[in-house]
């Protein structure tokens, strides 16, 4: 009877905790974002800690403050450079008549598509493909939604300021007191689990830090390579930068992200070609655009991703593939993005508390002690 009451009490506490977390989900999201940022920024904090000026060395508070300020300098510099490009690109694309663009592209490709249009199957297939491309392009270049954003800009900036201030403030303390999260969790954990919990959280911290830093490196490399590649084939730098940034950021969506980035890049390149007064040869130019994305994607699949997904979280590529498919089926794009970090946490917990099971031993054998 006492044992049953204990389990019922534990279940009640778990339900109350879930309800409280859901009610204060905004605050929880601030804590999660801050925890991730503190993980990624820890190397900067460690570098600042090594600074020595005669007998003076920075305290944890000074190091944490300088780390947060460094992050803000990078963020503001990024937006200072990228926002003018984005504004110009939105203005350029919002004045484009897509019907004219596709009509001219169809004329330019007439000689190549004529053999296909000569057959009933080819004509029907091309009509379906063209219709789908036009519908997707209208979705990409639908800037009417931006008017609503600009109309409520004051409220948006107010919320953004609260988010930025809250995350910066919390991140400062997470950097200053690295074990603050662990000490908070220990308040709810029985004493005999403390060592296991500390070891588990240390492993999670190491793996997730490696993963998120890898993601940042991947975004940077994809953006740079796509931008340089498109600039080399003759696309104006303004358009190349926007396509590169977009491709780099959407690439974090497993499997679907590269396709979205390539499709967006192809559409923008097509629009730019049609608007150019003295355009280059159409077919070589568009083939060059496709070749850039193919080469970058091969580099990502062969070089970048194995180091980020497989090596960073110590999981087999087939595990990652199946995991992402399952997460995408359950929760869509957000699930695909969060699948690897969540799976990493689950594997570390399983290794620490359920290692007697053979399945757990097999799935966690690559996780280092």
HELIX and SHEET records of a PDB file:
HELIX    1   1 UNK A    2  UNK A   23  1                                  22    
HELIX    2   2 UNK A   25  UNK A   49  1                                  25    
HELIX    3   3 UNK A   60  UNK A   94  1                                  35    
HELIX    4   4 UNK A   98  UNK A  108  1                                  11    
HELIX    5   5 UNK A  110  UNK A  117  1                                   8    
HELIX    6   6 UNK A  120  UNK A  140  1                                  21    
HELIX    7   7 UNK A  144  UNK A  151  1                                   8    
HELIX    8   8 UNK A  153  UNK A  176  1                                  24    
HELIX    9   9 UNK A  180  UNK A  186  1                                   7    
HELIX   10  10 UNK A  191  UNK A  193  5                                   3    
HELIX   11  11 UNK A  194  UNK A  232  1                                  39    
HELIX   12  12 UNK A  237  UNK A  250  1                                  14    
HELIX   13  13 UNK A  256  UNK A  275  1                                  20    
HELIX   14  14 UNK A  282  UNK A  299  1                                  18    
HELIX   15  15 UNK A  300  UNK A  304  3                                   5    
HELIX   16  16 UNK A  305  UNK A  305  1                                   1    
HELIX   17  17 UNK A  306  UNK A  311  3                                   6    
HELIX   18  18 UNK A  312  UNK A  313  1                                   2    
HELIX   19  19 UNK A  317  UNK A  353  1                                  37    
HELIX   20  20 UNK A  358  UNK A  364  1                                   7    
SHEET    1   A 2 UNK A  52  UNK A  53  0                                        
SHEET    2   A 2 UNK A  56  UNK A  57 -1                                        
END                                                                             
